[in-house]
Amino acid sequence: MRRHLDKIHDALNRLEAAGPEDDLSGLLDDLEKVVKEVRDGGALGSGAHGHRRARKEYLELKDG
């Protein structure tokens, strides 16, 4: 999941670098889309939600 954080940083950097003639609404839409993809995992990955489930299982096994 962490390897996809660069996608969020890239989308945020594009938004921060936007000028007065750039489409801020479109750039925000892009950022939201990327964040959702990283959170949910997109078509193939499990994203942050998968990490949450794996962490819960790990902690349950660890704590016995």
C-alpha positions in Angstrom: 0.0 0.0 0.0 2.8 2.4 0.9 4.3 2.2 -2.6 1.2 3.9 -3.9 1.6 7.0 -1.6 3.7 8.5 -4.4 0.6 8.7 -6.5 -1.1 10.9 -3.8 2.0 13.1 -3.5 2.1 13.6 -7.3 -1.5 14.6 -7.5 -1.1 16.9 -4.5 2.0 18.5 -6.1 0.1 19.1 -9.3 -2.6 20.9 -7.3 -0.1 22.9 -5.3 1.7 24.0 -8.4 -1.5 25.0 -10.2 -1.7 28.6 -11.4 -4.7 30.9 -11.8 -5.5 29.5 -15.3 -5.5 25.8 -14.2 -8.6 23.8 -13.5 -8.5 23.5 -9.7 -11.7 21.6 -9.5 -10.4 19.0 -12.0 -7.1 18.7 -10.1 -9.0 18.2 -6.8 -11.1 15.5 -8.5 -7.9 13.8 -9.6 -6.5 14.0 -6.1 -9.8 12.5 -4.7 -9.7 9.7 -7.2 -6.1 8.8 -6.4 -6.8 8.9 -2.7 -9.8 6.6 -3.1 -7.8 4.2 -5.3 -5.0 4.0 -2.7 -7.5 3.6 0.2 -9.7 1.0 -1.6 -7.0 -0.7 -3.6 -8.3 -0.1 -7.1 -9.1 -3.0 -9.4 -6.4 -5.4 -8.3 -5.0 -4.3 -4.9 -6.4 -4.3 -1.5 -5.2 -0.9 -0.5 -5.4 0.6 3.0 -8.5 -1.4 3.7 -6.6 -4.6 3.1 -3.8 -3.4 5.4 -6.4 -2.7 8.1 -7.8 -6.3 7.9 -4.3 -7.8 7.8 -3.2 -5.8 10.8 -6.3 -6.8 12.7 -5.6 -10.5 12.0 -1.9 -10.1 12.9 -2.7 -8.5 16.2 -5.3 -11.1 17.0 -2.7 -13.9 16.3 0.0 -12.1 18.2 -2.0 -11.4 21.3 -3.4 -14.9 21.1 
